[in-house]
């Protein structure tokens, strides 16, 4: 499977989990905001994959490891929260996990740019 397919499948599963957990919520706006928030890391992963065209193979491998790691961890956590052991406050995981993913991706992207700039000197 290509990296983009993995990102798309993980994003669709995450959105399905948000909708499953939020099915009894009467606020459509709140559920929509959660869907957008949970989708944000996957959108950024897609942009990173697209922007990585000029990276060397070592950085590509790191990016693919990041994609796989984020997709596997989020899929496992969201699936557990939505379908296995629904905690009393499931929204916590849907708020915190995207933020952690985004911060991790930002750090890795900045490090990749910094190393790429250092290699050009």
Number of C-alpha atoms within 10 A of each C-alpha: 5 7 15 16 11 16 23 17 14 22 22 15 17 25 20 16 23 25 17 14 19 20 12 8 11 9 10 11 10 12 17 15 11 19 20 14 17 26 19 17 26 26 15 16 24 18 12 16 17 11 10 16 10 10 14 10 11 9 18 16 12 13 22 16 13 17 22 16 13 24 23 14 14 23 19 14 16 24 19 14 23 20 11 10 10 13 12 8 9 16 14 11 16 22 13 11 19 19 16 13 22 17 13 14 20 14 10 16 16 11 12 18 13 11 12 15 10 9 8 6 5
